[in-house]
Amino acid sequence: MKERYCVTVRNKRLQYDFEITGKITVVRGDSATGKTTLVEMIRLFERHGADSGVEVIADVPCRVLDNDAAWAQQLSWIRGSLVFVDENHEFTSSPAFARAILESDNDYVLMTRANLPCIPKNAQAIFGIRFAGQKDGNRRVHHEFFHLGECGGGEGPERGEMPKRK
């Protein structure tokens, strides 16, 4: 896939604007930063379309991988998409999952607070997520991704670790 996407996900209350720039994007953030909310909004849109009250604007379909017991089967049905995976799924730390996502034609956004040691460091772009204020004169709260580094060379976080706070 092209590995660069501008994505907007919004409802009446929240809006996420971000750019995905690689095969695997890891989004790090503390609890209550909006990682799970973003995935839930995409899941609602995937299941209910416009009736969900969520709008997803992207160059490719956005999908959610969330079946712990049958993730490999679910993934085999997804093609040419941007696949979001929320944290706390045991399969994300498995070598089989790492192999499957590297071999697929999808790109991935992995939400996590934990390290993902099976994902090759050179395949990851690392971002944080943060509140970006209210824009456009409306009541919608905006969130954005901010770059934490590329893994796989030079300085920067190892395997998706958050930088130490000063």
C-alpha positions, 0 to 999 in steps of 0.5 A: 500500500502507499503507506501515507494517509491523511485521516480524519475521524469525527463525531459531534463531540470529538475529532481526530486528525492525523497522518499515517506515514508507514506500514506500522504506526505505533500510537503511545499514550497514557490512560485517557488520552483517547486511543481507545475512543478513536478505535471505538469510533472507527469500529462504530463507523465500520459496523453502522456507517453514517447511522453511527454518527461518526464520519471517517475520511481516509483514502482507504477503508479503516478497519478494526482488528479486535477478535482475540480468539480469531484475529488471524481469520479476521485479518485474512478477510481484510485487504487494502485497508488501514487496520487499527488495533487497540491495546490489551490484545494478547495477540499483538505481542506474538511472533505470529501477529508480527509476521502476519502484519508484515506479510499483509497488504494492509497498513496498521495503527497499533494503540499501546502503552506496552512494548511490542518486541515482536514488531521489527524496530525498523518497521515502526513510526512512533507517535503520541496522542494529545488534546489539540484544543477546540477549533473551527469555532465549534464545541468539537474537541480535537486530538492529534498525533505527535511524532515521537520518533522512528525506530530502527536507527539513530537516536530515539525510543527503543521498540516503541517506548515512551521518552522519559519525562523531564 
